Amino acid sequence: MKNKLGFYAYLPAFFVLGAMIEFTMINMKIGNVDFYTVYMRKERERMELEAQRLSITLDERLKAHREKNESSNEATTK
């Protein structure tokens, strides 16, 4: 079989190995924690940080826009 498939002869073995690792990650729990619980918690934290960052950026842009409008209004009224 190795002669026919060449380099790809080991592909089924790596596919099975990957499936076993994935199965272990899904079903193995250490204490009350498994891989996907940790992954979802970290993803939630990343999303919260990104939302905070975007909120701060938006607030800064709104503040700069308001200041710009105020300064242009003052210049036009003088």
N, C-alpha and C positions, 0 to 999 in steps of 0.2 A: 504494500500500500504506500509506503514511503517513496518508492520509486515513481509511482503514478502522481502523487500529490506534491512531492518535493517539499518545499519550505512550508506549505500549508498542511502537512500531515499532522502537525501538532495542534492545529486550530481546534479540533473537537475537544482535546484534553483541556485546553485553556478555557473553552466555553463552559465545560463542566466545572472547572475550578472556580470560575467567576460566579456561576450559579450557586455553588456551595457557599462561597463567601457571602453572597447576597442573602441566601437563606439564613445563614448564621447571624447576619446583621439584623434581620427582621425578627428572628425568634429568640435570640439569646438576650437574656436580661440579667444584669448584674445589680442585685438589690432590686430597686424598682425603676431602674433606668435602662433604656435600650437606645440603639443608635438613632432611630427616628424621633424619639422623644427629645433627645439632645439636639438633633438637627432642627426640629420645628421650633424649639425654644430659641436657638441661636438665630434662626431666620426671622422670628418675631422681633428679637432685639435689634437686628440689622434694619428691619423695616421701621421700627420706632425711631432709631437714630437718623435714618434717612428722612423721615417725616419731620423730625425736629430741625434738621439741617435745612430742608426746603422751606420750612416755616420761618426760620431766622432769615434766610436769604430773601424771602418774599417780603418780610417786614422791613428789611433794610432797603429794598427797592421801592416799597411804598413810601417810606420816610423820605428817601432821596427825591422821589417824584413830587411829593407834597412840598418839600423845601424848594425845589426848582420852580414849581407853580407859584409859590408865595413870593419868591424873589422876582419872578417875571411880572407878577401882579403889582408889586411895589414899584418896579421900574416903569411900568406903563401908567401908573397913577401919578407919578411925579412930573 
